[in-house]
Each structure stands twice: as C-alpha cells, then as structure tokens.
Amino acid sequence: MDMLHVVDAVAREKGIEKETVIIAMEEAIQKAGRSKYGYDRDIRVTIDRKTGDIQLFRYREVVEEVEQEACQLTLAEAQRIKPDAVMGEFLVDELPPLDFGRIAAQTAKQVIYQKVRDAERQRQFNEYKDRVGEIVNGVVKRIEYGNVTIDLGRAEAYMRRDEALPREHFKNGDRVRAYIYEVSEEQRGPQIFASRTRPEFMSCLFTQEVPEIYDGIIEIRSVARDPGSRAKIAVHTNDSSIDPVGACVGMRGSRVQAIVNELQGEKIDIIPWTEDTASLVISALAPAEVTKVVMDEENNRIDVAVPDEQLSLAIGRRGQNVRLASSLSGWNIDIMTEADESERRQKEFNDRSALFIEALDVDEVIAHLLVVEGFTNIQEIVGTAVSEVAAIEGFDEDVAEELINRAKTFLEAKEAEYQQRLSELKLADDLVNNEHLSADMLVKLGENDVKTQDDLADLAGDELVEILGEDLMNETRANEIIMEARAHWFADEDANDDEAEETAEKTA
C-alpha cells in the first residue's frame, strides 16, 4: 500500500495519470530484475493496482529451434514441464521477491524519474498544442540577455527579446500576459513560444475587452502594429444598429484605454473596415486629409495625393503612418503632394500622347482622346473591338478601324525590328523560348548582356525590373520568372544526388 501512496503523490504533483506512474515503476523493477537474473532473460513485472503487491515472472517461449537458451525452449523440453504445452506458447515461472541492492535501486529510480519526466512533457505538449492563438498569464521566472522565461504554472513559456515591447523591462516575479504563437515538441521537452508584439496579441486583447467582438457581432478584419509605438485596427459589423468603432473605444475610451495600458501606451487608431479599398486607405491614413486616390490594381499599388501642408502628417514620423496604413490595407501606398501628383499625371499624359502620335501617325486631338479614354499602349488598341473604339466621342467605325489597322502595322514593324535585333544579339535558345518574355523584353535583356537562361537566373528581382522598366515588369512577377529560370538548377542537383546514391549502392 505504501507504493500506491507514492504513486498517488507523484501523479498529483506532476499532473499525470496514476497508470503512467505504475507502468514506469513496473519497467524500473523489470530492469532491476534483469540486472540480477541476466539481461538475456525475459523478466516481466506486474504491480497489483489494488494492493500494491509486486510479482516477478520469467517468460520462456516454446519454439521449434532454440536460438536464445535464456528465453526459449523446445517443445519436448516444455512438455516435460507442462504436458499440454504447444508451439508458440509461453511458460511462466514466478520468481522470488526482488531484494534491491544499491545499484539496482539506483537504476530503478533513474528509470522511474525518466518515464515520469517524459509523461510530464507529453502532458504539457498535449495541453498547450491546442492553445496556440490564446493569451496566457504567467510570472517572470528568469531573464537571460533580455529573453524572458514565463512560469505558466504547469509549464514554462519562452519570450524572445524581439517579441517583447521595446520599452518593457521585466523583473523576476512580475506578472505578464502574452500570446502563444507556437508550441513545438523537441527532445528537451515541449517549447512554448510567446509574444507581446504580434498583431494577433492585440486582436486577442480586443476580444477579451469588447464583448461584441467575443460574441462575433463585431469582426476584426485587419491589424497593423509598430509595437510599443502605434497601431491601426480595422473592425466591421453586419449589424447596422451597432457602431463598431464606438463599441471598441468604449464609454469615455475605457475599453481601448485598458488595452493601451497593457501595451505600455501604444497609440491605437480604430478604423471602420470597408470593401472599398480607396475608402479604407483614406481612413487608414487619418488624421491626414486625402484629396485624390489613383489605384493600380495590376501592381497592387495606390497613389495618394494630399495637400502640401499635410504631406508630413500623412507619411508620419519615419514613415510610420503610411507604413501601417499599407500593412492594414494590403496595398502599396505612394504618398505625394497635389502638385507632384499633377505633374506626374501630366508627364504620363504627354508621354502616352507622344507614343500614339508617333505610332499611329495621328494629330494631338486624336492622341489626347485615346489617352483620356484610358488607353496606355498600342497593344490595348489592337486588343479592343472596333465598336468600342468607335464609341469614343468624335470617332466613327471607319476611324476606329483605321486606328486599329495602324496599330497592328506598327506592332508588326516593331516585332520585325525586334527579331532582327535578336538575331544580332545571338541569345541562347533556352532564353528565347521562355514563354514569359516578349520580343522587346528579350532585346532589352540581350543589350544588358543577359543572353542565357542561367544569366536570367543569376539576376535579382529588382535588377530585372531595372533592366525591363516598371512599365513592362513589376518585382513580384520578376521574382516568379527568376525562380522558374532557376528550377533546372535544383533538378540537376537532385539528378546528381540520385546518381551518386546509385553509384554508392552499386559499389556496396
């Protein structure tokens, strides 16, 4: 019974099942028994779950041909002991109680300690693996080079220095709240990683402080943070009777102030979410006033014009305001003054007009009409139906058809010119056959000494954009093309590895 009392005490202290502790003890006594009777013998131990009695047994298997005398015997030998013995049966002999010597006791103790510790680690992992994404409360246990170990009661969490707020300084014994972002099972035990800087931590704090968010009436759509300094959070509700921003702020700011205090004074801008990207960006750039927004959906970019006196406010200290607004909306935001925006648009208008005047051999009026209608290059004119071009004010079907024919003639001439230039540049076939590169792109690459697929693969994304120009290539697309050009490198490496492995097998 004393043994069962020990089992109960260990199970309660470590928070594990009693059965786990008993199995650990059985394995420990079994190991001690083998050290006494011989490691080659099949010694098994059972502990009675009700009385605590320990019983040792020796198992011998009945086999056709004996390979291990200590734990096997032939059918004839078995039948002399037990007349009805059959092949494959185990003969069980009870052994006298084990008298633990010092070494055997130490061995048993080590086995029990190891098994209990493994069970405790598994319990910790099972308990916290499903708590990723939750906020936990704990006490600072120790601090090493700014990295904080947090005692959670039945486990420890680890918060790296870069996961704590910049102006936070912890001392042993301080209470702390943190967000669990990862739980990994490692050889030294489960590792629980916590953070106070991640956007998800702020989302969880709002969920705790605002009942409407907890109940799902208000939804947090996006969060952007500059930890310890400033943050923006976009909220949305389908209930027209509820003001999502007001609910998050609370009476006299009580709800948001509680979160600000937890985050060491981090300023929080609460913004109503809308599917209209332009409106969302305007709200996200507050308190700056926006006078004009131009969206480039192809490159996921927005140009925002603000009054001259509002430029520094819109950008924010060290670009903080525009950076947070960009992260919140998911768009690249380019801030400029009204004068700069006007100058930029005028330059684009003049450049496009000049292109149409030269390529289509038309006067300024027709070129201006095409630019105003939204055409940016000759390819767009060729790809547009005659009826759509004829719908432009001042045009008819004859004019539209003539413009499209001139555009086709211009592109054909350009294509012939490019092909002639390509033959002079002598590009490799693998580069010429790249389906993502047009003839004009290939000419620019060749003129910049990029003449093979490997030359293309050696480039960085920004280098490819610089060579081709932003009108032909954006960085995201450039990176995709370069990675595809590098694919054969990895295929060659795999083939070499397979060949080396096959050679090694043959040699062996």
C-alpha positions as a Python dict, from the first residue, in 0.01 Angstrom:
ca = {
    (1, 'M'): (0, 0, 0),
    (2, 'D'): (296, 233, 61),
    (3, 'M'): (381, 203, -306),
    (4, 'L'): (30, 308, -411),
    (5, 'H'): (55, 612, -182),
    (6, 'V'): (379, 706, -358),
    (7, 'V'): (208, 660, -695),
    (8, 'D'): (-80, 890, -591),
    (9, 'A'): (160, 1156, -464),
    (10, 'V'): (375, 1155, -780),
    (11, 'A'): (69, 1159, -1009),
    (12, 'R'): (-81, 1458, -826),
    (13, 'E'): (246, 1652, -814),
    (14, 'K'): (331, 1605, -1183),
    (15, 'G'): (-25, 1619, -1312),
    (16, 'I'): (-10, 1284, -1490),
    (17, 'E'): (-216, 961, -1478),
    (18, 'K'): (-153, 709, -1196),
    (19, 'E'): (-139, 430, -1454),
    (20, 'T'): (157, 606, -1620),
    (21, 'V'): (348, 611, -1290),
    (22, 'I'): (270, 242, -1219),
    (23, 'I'): (388, 141, -1569),
    (24, 'A'): (709, 337, -1510),
    (25, 'M'): (764, 152, -1182),
    (26, 'E'): (700, -184, -1349),
    (27, 'E'): (959, -106, -1615),
    (28, 'A'): (1206, 7, -1348),
    (29, 'I'): (1167, -309, -1139),
    (30, 'Q'): (1182, -518, -1456),
    (31, 'K'): (1515, -358, -1546),
    (32, 'A'): (1646, -424, -1193),
    (33, 'G'): (1529, -787, -1221),
    (34, 'R'): (1714, -837, -1548),
    (35, 'S'): (2030, -694, -1394),
    (36, 'K'): (2003, -965, -1124),
    (37, 'Y'): (1892, -1267, -1328),
    (38, 'G'): (2058, -1175, -1659),
    (39, 'Y'): (1980, -924, -1933),
    (40, 'D'): (1915, -1201, -2184),
    (41, 'R'): (1621, -1334, -1981),
    (42, 'D'): (1261, -1226, -2045),
    (43, 'I'): (1173, -1089, -1699),
    (44, 'R'): (833, -923, -1658),
    (45, 'V'): (685, -742, -1359),
    (46, 'T'): (328, -665, -1256),
    (47, 'I'): (212, -439, -974),
    (48, 'D'): (-136, -508, -838),
    (49, 'R'): (-340, -188, -885),
    (50, 'K'): (-542, -253, -564),
    (51, 'T'): (-293, -398, -316),
    (52, 'G'): (41, -276, -448),
    (53, 'D'): (186, -630, -449),
    (54, 'I'): (487, -680, -679),
    (55, 'Q'): (524, -1003, -874),
    (56, 'L'): (818, -1109, -1095),
    (57, 'F'): (783, -1366, -1371),
    (58, 'R'): (1022, -1533, -1609),
    (59, 'Y'): (882, -1597, -1958),
    (60, 'R'): (1014, -1869, -2193),
    (61, 'E'): (876, -1922, -2543),
    (62, 'V'): (819, -2266, -2695),
    (63, 'V'): (996, -2273, -3033),
    (64, 'E'): (1098, -2529, -3293),
    (65, 'E'): (1467, -2439, -3284),
    (66, 'V'): (1624, -2266, -2984),
    (67, 'E'): (1830, -1957, -3066),
    (68, 'Q'): (1837, -1800, -2718),
    (69, 'E'): (1853, -2051, -2440),
    (70, 'A'): (1773, -1797, -2169),
    (71, 'C'): (1425, -1721, -2303),
    (72, 'Q'): (1339, -2010, -2537),
    (73, 'L'): (1298, -2388, -2515),
    (74, 'T'): (1194, -2670, -2745),
    (75, 'L'): (851, -2834, -2746),
    (76, 'A'): (993, -3154, -2589),
    (77, 'E'): (1151, -2959, -2303),
    (78, 'A'): (832, -2763, -2249),
    (79, 'Q'): (614, -3075, -2239),
    (80, 'R'): (833, -3222, -1964),
    (81, 'I'): (734, -2920, -1754),
    (82, 'K'): (382, -2881, -1887),
    (83, 'P'): (244, -3185, -2075),
    (84, 'D'): (-13, -2986, -2278),
    (85, 'A'): (234, -2718, -2395),
    (86, 'V'): (206, -2617, -2764),
    (87, 'M'): (430, -2440, -3010),
    (88, 'G'): (439, -2061, -2961),
    (89, 'E'): (317, -2078, -2602),
    (90, 'F'): (498, -1900, -2317),
    (91, 'L'): (587, -2088, -1998),
    (92, 'V'): (570, -1857, -1700),
    (93, 'D'): (777, -1915, -1383),
    (94, 'E'): (719, -1697, -1079),
    (95, 'L'): (1039, -1556, -927),
    (96, 'P'): (1105, -1473, -560),
    (97, 'P'): (1059, -1109, -450),
    (98, 'L'): (1347, -891, -559),
    (99, 'D'): (1589, -777, -291),
    (100, 'F'): (1700, -441, -426),
    (101, 'G'): (2067, -371, -385),
    (102, 'R'): (2207, -18, -401),
    (103, 'I'): (2284, -30, -773),
    (104, 'A'): (1952, -195, -864),
    (105, 'A'): (1762, 63, -658),
    (106, 'Q'): (1951, 347, -826),
    (107, 'T'): (1876, 200, -1170),
    (108, 'A'): (1507, 167, -1085),
    (109, 'K'): (1498, 524, -956),
    (110, 'Q'): (1652, 660, -1277),
    (111, 'V'): (1406, 470, -1496),
    (112, 'I'): (1107, 593, -1294),
    (113, 'Y'): (1236, 951, -1300),
    (114, 'Q'): (1290, 940, -1678),
    (115, 'K'): (949, 784, -1751),
    (116, 'V'): (766, 1031, -1525),
    (117, 'R'): (951, 1323, -1680),
    (118, 'D'): (865, 1201, -2034),
    (119, 'A'): (499, 1165, -1933),
    (120, 'E'): (502, 1515, -1781),
    (121, 'R'): (650, 1661, -2101),
    (122, 'Q'): (390, 1482, -2315),
    (123, 'R'): (115, 1612, -2088),
    (124, 'Q'): (247, 1968, -2125),
    (125, 'F'): (263, 1939, -2504),
    (126, 'N'): (-88, 1792, -2530),
    (127, 'E'): (-222, 2066, -2303),
    (128, 'Y'): (-67, 2362, -2486),
    (129, 'K'): (-57, 2248, -2851),
    (130, 'D'): (-426, 2338, -2883),
    (131, 'R'): (-378, 2672, -2707),
    (132, 'V'): (-183, 2835, -2989),
    (133, 'G'): (-357, 3167, -3054),
    (134, 'E'): (-455, 3224, -2689),
    (135, 'I'): (-339, 3475, -2432),
    (136, 'V'): (-184, 3324, -2118),
    (137, 'N'): (-98, 3478, -1782),
    (138, 'G'): (224, 3392, -1604),
    (139, 'V'): (502, 3507, -1376),
    (140, 'V'): (850, 3601, -1491),
    (141, 'K'): (1077, 3319, -1372),
    (142, 'R'): (1411, 3429, -1514),
    (143, 'I'): (1564, 3672, -1763),
    (144, 'E'): (1868, 3590, -1977),
    (145, 'Y'): (2003, 3853, -2219),
    (146, 'G'): (1657, 4006, -2249),
    (147, 'N'): (1490, 3670, -2321),
    (148, 'V'): (1215, 3602, -2068),
    (149, 'T'): (1108, 3266, -1926),
    (150, 'I'): (747, 3277, -1803),
    (151, 'D'): (613, 3033, -1545),
    (152, 'L'): (261, 2932, -1653),
    (153, 'G'): (204, 2708, -1350),
    (154, 'R'): (226, 2364, -1513),
    (155, 'A'): (465, 2466, -1790),
    (156, 'E'): (707, 2737, -1898),
    (157, 'A'): (682, 2973, -2195),
    (158, 'Y'): (973, 3140, -2366),
    (159, 'M'): (953, 3501, -2492),
    (160, 'R'): (1245, 3620, -2702),
    (161, 'R'): (1375, 3973, -2662),
    (162, 'D'): (1236, 4080, -3002),
    (163, 'E'): (890, 3951, -2903),
    (164, 'A'): (868, 4192, -2607),
    (165, 'L'): (773, 4560, -2638),
    (166, 'P'): (1077, 4788, -2688),
    (167, 'R'): (1044, 4987, -2363),
    (168, 'E'): (944, 4690, -2146),
    (169, 'H'): (1179, 4583, -1867),
    (170, 'F'): (1079, 4278, -1664),
    (171, 'K'): (1196, 4165, -1323),
    (172, 'N'): (1168, 3823, -1162),
    (173, 'G'): (821, 3784, -1012),
    (174, 'D'): (646, 4030, -1248),
    (175, 'R'): (310, 3916, -1380),
    (176, 'V'): (288, 3916, -1758),
    (177, 'R'): (31, 3842, -2030),
    (178, 'A'): (150, 3706, -2364),
    (179, 'Y'): (22, 3545, -2682),
    (180, 'I'): (118, 3183, -2762),
    (181, 'Y'): (217, 3171, -3128),
    (182, 'E'): (395, 2834, -3146),
    (183, 'V'): (427, 2509, -2948),
    (184, 'S'): (687, 2261, -3069),
    (185, 'E'): (777, 1917, -2940),
    (186, 'E'): (1153, 1889, -2903),
    (187, 'Q'): (1393, 1641, -2746),
    (188, 'R'): (1440, 1855, -2435),
    (189, 'G'): (1064, 1884, -2392),
    (190, 'P'): (780, 2097, -2531),
    (191, 'Q'): (883, 2453, -2620),
    (192, 'I'): (610, 2716, -2580),
    (193, 'F'): (687, 3044, -2757),
    (194, 'A'): (504, 3361, -2653),
    (195, 'S'): (490, 3717, -2786),
    (196, 'R'): (363, 4063, -2694),
    (197, 'T'): (449, 4230, -3026),
    (198, 'R'): (245, 4032, -3277),
    (199, 'P'): (-77, 4177, -3427),
    (200, 'E'): (-266, 3869, -3305),
    (201, 'F'): (-190, 3969, -2943),
    (202, 'M'): (-378, 4295, -2994),
    (203, 'S'): (-667, 4109, -3161),
    (204, 'C'): (-695, 3880, -2857),
    (205, 'L'): (-687, 4176, -2617),
    (206, 'F'): (-975, 4342, -2804),
    (207, 'T'): (-1162, 4011, -2799),
    (208, 'Q'): (-1127, 3999, -2420),
    (209, 'E'): (-1217, 4365, -2365),
    (210, 'V'): (-1503, 4406, -2616),
    (211, 'P'): (-1797, 4166, -2563),
    (212, 'E'): (-1932, 4236, -2913),
    (213, 'I'): (-1609, 4101, -3067),
    (214, 'Y'): (-1614, 3797, -2838),
    (215, 'D'): (-1976, 3727, -2940),
    (216, 'G'): (-1891, 3765, -3310),
    (217, 'I'): (-2113, 4070, -3364),
    (218, 'I'): (-1807, 4280, -3449),
    (219, 'E'): (-1526, 4128, -3655),
    (220, 'I'): (-1159, 4232, -3658),
    (221, 'R'): (-1061, 4237, -4025),
    (222, 'S'): (-702, 4360, -4011),
    (223, 'V'): (-437, 4472, -3762),
    (224, 'A'): (-109, 4657, -3821),
    (225, 'R'): (135, 4734, -3541),
    (226, 'D'): (455, 4922, -3473),
    (227, 'P'): (495, 4754, -3131),
    (228, 'G'): (508, 4990, -2836),
    (229, 'S'): (450, 5298, -3052),
    (230, 'R'): (138, 5292, -3270),
    (231, 'A'): (-116, 5053, -3418),
    (232, 'K'): (-413, 5054, -3653),
    (233, 'I'): (-702, 4806, -3634),
    (234, 'A'): (-990, 4774, -3881),
    (235, 'V'): (-1325, 4647, -3749),
    (236, 'H'): (-1652, 4558, -3922),
    (237, 'T'): (-2007, 4456, -3832),
    (238, 'N'): (-2308, 4346, -4033),
    (239, 'D'): (-2543, 4490, -3769),
    (240, 'S'): (-2634, 4842, -3886),
    (241, 'S'): (-2752, 4938, -3536),
    (242, 'I'): (-2402, 4899, -3389),
    (243, 'D'): (-2113, 5140, -3431),
    (244, 'P'): (-1807, 4908, -3442),
    (245, 'V'): (-1558, 5187, -3370),
    (246, 'G'): (-1760, 5322, -3077),
    (247, 'A'): (-1802, 4976, -2928),
    (248, 'C'): (-1426, 4918, -2938),
    (249, 'V'): (-1350, 5257, -2786),
    (250, 'G'): (-1599, 5210, -2503),
    (251, 'M'): (-1757, 5462, -2267),
    (252, 'R'): (-1511, 5753, -2240),
    (253, 'G'): (-1249, 5532, -2400),
    (254, 'S'): (-1249, 5279, -2116),
    (255, 'R'): (-1214, 4968, -2333),
    (256, 'V'): (-938, 5087, -2562),
    (257, 'Q'): (-757, 5254, -2270),
    (258, 'A'): (-728, 4921, -2090),
    (259, 'I'): (-552, 4780, -2399),
    (260, 'V'): (-330, 5089, -2434),
    (261, 'N'): (-220, 5046, -2071),
    (262, 'E'): (-140, 4678, -2129),
    (263, 'L'): (71, 4771, -2433),
    (264, 'Q'): (274, 5037, -2249),
    (265, 'G'): (99, 5336, -2402),
    (266, 'E'): (85, 5216, -2763),
    (267, 'K'): (-147, 5452, -2955),
    (268, 'I'): (-429, 5270, -3132),
    (269, 'D'): (-629, 5401, -3431),
    (270, 'I'): (-960, 5216, -3475),
    (271, 'I'): (-1087, 5228, -3834),
    (272, 'P'): (-1416, 5107, -3985),
    (273, 'W'): (-1348, 4835, -4241),
    (274, 'T'): (-1494, 4867, -4591),
    (275, 'E'): (-1460, 4659, -4907),
    (276, 'D'): (-1395, 4982, -5097),
    (277, 'T'): (-1015, 4988, -5094),
    (278, 'A'): (-989, 5360, -5169),
    (279, 'S'): (-1215, 5450, -4873),
    (280, 'L'): (-1023, 5213, -4647),
    (281, 'V'): (-690, 5372, -4743),
    (282, 'I'): (-830, 5721, -4683),
    (283, 'S'): (-948, 5616, -4335),
    (284, 'A'): (-621, 5438, -4261),
    (285, 'L'): (-416, 5750, -4340),
    (286, 'A'): (-608, 5958, -4085),
    (287, 'P'): (-557, 6214, -3941),
    (288, 'A'): (-414, 6329, -4278),
    (289, 'E'): (-666, 6456, -4536),
    (290, 'V'): (-660, 6286, -4877),
    (291, 'T'): (-762, 6480, -5187),
    (292, 'K'): (-714, 6215, -5457),
    (293, 'V'): (-663, 5839, -5487),
    (294, 'V'): (-546, 5659, -5802),
    (295, 'M'): (-547, 5277, -5795),
    (296, 'D'): (-321, 5047, -5998),
    (297, 'E'): (-482, 4707, -5946),
    (298, 'E'): (-236, 4524, -6169),
    (299, 'N'): (59, 4618, -5945),
    (300, 'N'): (-147, 4634, -5623),
    (301, 'R'): (-48, 4998, -5579),
    (302, 'I'): (-231, 5314, -5477),
    (303, 'D'): (-111, 5670, -5542),
    (304, 'V'): (-247, 5912, -5282),
    (305, 'A'): (-238, 6289, -5319),
    (306, 'V'): (-254, 6515, -5012),
    (307, 'P'): (-228, 6894, -4963),
    (308, 'D'): (130, 7022, -4931),
    (309, 'E'): (91, 7103, -4561),
    (310, 'Q'): (-46, 6751, -4493),
    (311, 'L'): (243, 6556, -4651),
    (312, 'S'): (449, 6505, -4334),
    (313, 'L'): (136, 6415, -4137),
    (314, 'A'): (31, 6154, -4395),
    (315, 'I'): (377, 5996, -4405),
    (316, 'G'): (421, 6008, -4028),
    (317, 'R'): (738, 6001, -3823),
    (318, 'R'): (992, 5781, -4004),
    (319, 'G'): (715, 5676, -4244),
    (320, 'Q'): (516, 5513, -3964),
    (321, 'N'): (167, 5628, -4066),
    (322, 'V'): (188, 5528, -4431),
    (323, 'R'): (365, 5202, -4342),
    (324, 'L'): (87, 5098, -4102),
    (325, 'A'): (-183, 5205, -4349),
    (326, 'S'): (-14, 4996, -4621),
    (327, 'S'): (6, 4692, -4392),
    (328, 'L'): (-357, 4734, -4282),
    (329, 'S'): (-496, 4762, -4636),
    (330, 'G'): (-256, 4519, -4805),
    (331, 'W'): (-176, 4773, -5080),
    (332, 'N'): (147, 4958, -5157),
    (333, 'I'): (76, 5326, -5090),
    (334, 'D'): (269, 5607, -5257),
    (335, 'I'): (215, 5947, -5090),
    (336, 'M'): (268, 6269, -5288),
    (337, 'T'): (156, 6630, -5280),
    (338, 'E'): (-117, 6757, -5510),
    (339, 'A'): (145, 6946, -5713),
    (340, 'D'): (364, 6639, -5754),
    (341, 'E'): (65, 6425, -5846),
    (342, 'S'): (-50, 6677, -6105),
    (343, 'E'): (299, 6698, -6255),
    (344, 'R'): (328, 6320, -6266),
    (345, 'R'): (-9, 6275, -6434),
    (346, 'Q'): (71, 6548, -6686),
    (347, 'K'): (400, 6377, -6773),
    (348, 'E'): (222, 6041, -6818),
    (349, 'F'): (-42, 6213, -7036),
    (350, 'N'): (223, 6376, -7255),
    (351, 'D'): (429, 6056, -7288),
    (352, 'R'): (129, 5848, -7392),
    (353, 'S'): (7, 6116, -7633),
    (354, 'A'): (352, 6130, -7794),
    (355, 'L'): (351, 5750, -7828),
    (356, 'F'): (14, 5749, -8009),
    (357, 'I'): (113, 6043, -8233),
    (358, 'E'): (430, 5861, -8343),
    (359, 'A'): (293, 5507, -8368),
    (360, 'L'): (-46, 5582, -8525),
    (361, 'D'): (54, 5893, -8724),
    (362, 'V'): (-237, 6097, -8584),
    (363, 'D'): (-271, 6454, -8462),
    (364, 'E'): (-271, 6565, -8096),
    (365, 'V'): (-651, 6576, -8069),
    (366, 'I'): (-697, 6206, -8152),
    (367, 'A'): (-399, 6108, -7935),
    (368, 'H'): (-544, 6305, -7641),
    (369, 'L'): (-883, 6142, -7687),
    (370, 'L'): (-725, 5795, -7672),
    (371, 'V'): (-530, 5882, -7355),
    (372, 'V'): (-839, 6031, -7188),
    (373, 'E'): (-1032, 5715, -7275),
    (374, 'G'): (-778, 5514, -7074),
    (375, 'F'): (-553, 5360, -7340),
    (376, 'T'): (-192, 5331, -7218),
    (377, 'N'): (-17, 5144, -7502),
    (378, 'I'): (-57, 5028, -7860),
    (379, 'Q'): (-134, 4666, -7761),
    (380, 'E'): (-452, 4780, -7585),
    (381, 'I'): (-581, 4943, -7904),
    (382, 'V'): (-520, 4625, -8106),
    (383, 'G'): (-698, 4417, -7843),
    (384, 'T'): (-1007, 4640, -7838),
    (385, 'A'): (-1313, 4577, -8054),
    (386, 'V'): (-1389, 4823, -8338),
    (387, 'S'): (-1728, 4904, -8185),
    (388, 'E'): (-1567, 5009, -7854),
    (389, 'V'): (-1315, 5239, -8022),
    (390, 'A'): (-1593, 5382, -8242),
    (391, 'A'): (-1791, 5464, -7927),
    (392, 'I'): (-1535, 5732, -7835),
    (393, 'E'): (-1681, 6078, -7889),
    (394, 'G'): (-1580, 6213, -8232),
    (395, 'F'): (-1490, 5869, -8372),
    (396, 'D'): (-1685, 5650, -8613),
    (397, 'E'): (-1632, 5292, -8731),
    (398, 'D'): (-1407, 5395, -9022),
    (399, 'V'): (-1179, 5595, -8793),
    (400, 'A'): (-1176, 5315, -8536),
    (401, 'E'): (-1091, 5051, -8795),
    (402, 'E'): (-815, 5270, -8940),
    (403, 'L'): (-661, 5329, -8595),
    (404, 'I'): (-663, 4955, -8516),
    (405, 'N'): (-503, 4872, -8854),
    (406, 'R'): (-233, 5135, -8799),
    (407, 'A'): (-170, 4994, -8452),
    (408, 'K'): (-133, 4642, -8595),
    (409, 'T'): (105, 4768, -8865),
    (410, 'F'): (314, 4949, -8603),
    (411, 'L'): (337, 4638, -8379),
    (412, 'E'): (429, 4416, -8677),
    (413, 'A'): (706, 4656, -8774),
    (414, 'K'): (830, 4665, -8418),
    (415, 'E'): (821, 4285, -8396),
    (416, 'A'): (1028, 4255, -8716),
    (417, 'E'): (1271, 4510, -8577),
    (418, 'Y'): (1299, 4314, -8253),
    (419, 'Q'): (1353, 3985, -8437),
    (420, 'Q'): (1630, 4144, -8642),
    (421, 'R'): (1793, 4276, -8327),
    (422, 'L'): (1757, 3937, -8155),
    (423, 'S'): (1942, 3763, -8438),
    (424, 'E'): (2224, 4016, -8395),
    (425, 'L'): (2237, 3966, -8017),
    (426, 'K'): (2259, 3584, -8053),
    (427, 'L'): (2059, 3486, -7746),
    (428, 'A'): (2052, 3124, -7631),
    (429, 'D'): (1751, 2915, -7736),
    (430, 'D'): (1650, 2844, -7375),
    (431, 'L'): (1610, 3218, -7311),
    (432, 'V'): (1437, 3292, -7643),
    (433, 'N'): (1186, 3011, -7576),
    (434, 'N'): (1095, 3149, -7232),
    (435, 'E'): (717, 3192, -7263),
    (436, 'H'): (711, 3477, -7008),
    (437, 'L'): (939, 3709, -7210),
    (438, 'S'): (822, 3905, -7512),
    (439, 'A'): (1049, 4011, -7800),
    (440, 'D'): (1102, 4364, -7666),
    (441, 'M'): (1191, 4220, -7324),
    (442, 'L'): (1442, 3981, -7484),
    (443, 'V'): (1606, 4269, -7672),
    (444, 'K'): (1649, 4468, -7351),
    (445, 'L'): (1794, 4163, -7174),
    (446, 'G'): (2037, 4094, -7458),
    (447, 'E'): (2151, 4456, -7465),
    (448, 'N'): (2228, 4422, -7094),
    (449, 'D'): (2437, 4107, -7154),
    (450, 'V'): (2170, 3864, -7028),
    (451, 'K'): (2184, 3605, -7304),
    (452, 'T'): (2107, 3266, -7144),
    (453, 'Q'): (1857, 3119, -6900),
    (454, 'D'): (2137, 3094, -6642),
    (455, 'D'): (2215, 3465, -6686),
    (456, 'L'): (1849, 3537, -6615),
    (457, 'A'): (1853, 3306, -6310),
    (458, 'D'): (2154, 3495, -6170),
    (459, 'L'): (1958, 3822, -6155),
    (460, 'A'): (1771, 3957, -5853),
    (461, 'G'): (1410, 4071, -5889),
    (462, 'D'): (1490, 4441, -5864),
    (463, 'E'): (1767, 4404, -6126),
    (464, 'L'): (1523, 4251, -6376),
    (465, 'V'): (1274, 4533, -6312),
    (466, 'E'): (1551, 4790, -6364),
    (467, 'I'): (1651, 4633, -6698),
    (468, 'L'): (1298, 4594, -6839),
    (469, 'G'): (1140, 4901, -6680),
    (470, 'E'): (841, 4925, -6448),
    (471, 'D'): (604, 4961, -6745),
    (472, 'L'): (690, 4605, -6856),
    (473, 'M'): (765, 4429, -6526),
    (474, 'N'): (686, 4451, -6154),
    (475, 'E'): (902, 4297, -5882),
    (476, 'T'): (657, 4022, -5788),
    (477, 'R'): (636, 3898, -6148),
    (478, 'A'): (1014, 3937, -6187),
    (479, 'N'): (1080, 3712, -5885),
    (480, 'E'): (844, 3446, -6023),
    (481, 'I'): (1022, 3444, -6362),
    (482, 'I'): (1367, 3424, -6199),
    (483, 'M'): (1266, 3137, -5969),
    (484, 'E'): (1126, 2947, -6267),
    (485, 'A'): (1455, 3004, -6451),
    (486, 'R'): (1641, 2856, -6153),
    (487, 'A'): (1424, 2543, -6142),
    (488, 'H'): (1661, 2338, -6358),
    (489, 'W'): (1943, 2402, -6110),
    (490, 'F'): (1757, 2210, -5840),
    (491, 'A'): (1655, 1939, -6087),
    (492, 'D'): (2022, 1892, -6181),
    (493, 'E'): (2120, 1872, -5813),
    (494, 'D'): (1855, 1605, -5747),
    (495, 'A'): (1971, 1407, -6051),
    (496, 'N'): (2334, 1425, -5931),
    (497, 'D'): (2231, 1313, -5583),
    (498, 'D'): (2036, 1018, -5728),
    (499, 'E'): (2332, 924, -5949),
    (500, 'A'): (2574, 940, -5655),
    (501, 'E'): (2342, 730, -5442),
    (502, 'E'): (2304, 472, -5718),
    (503, 'T'): (2684, 456, -5763),
    (504, 'A'): (2731, 410, -5387),
    (505, 'E'): (2477, 125, -5386),
    (506, 'K'): (2650, -48, -5673),
    (507, 'T'): (2988, -10, -5503),
    (508, 'A'): (2847, -153, -5180),
}
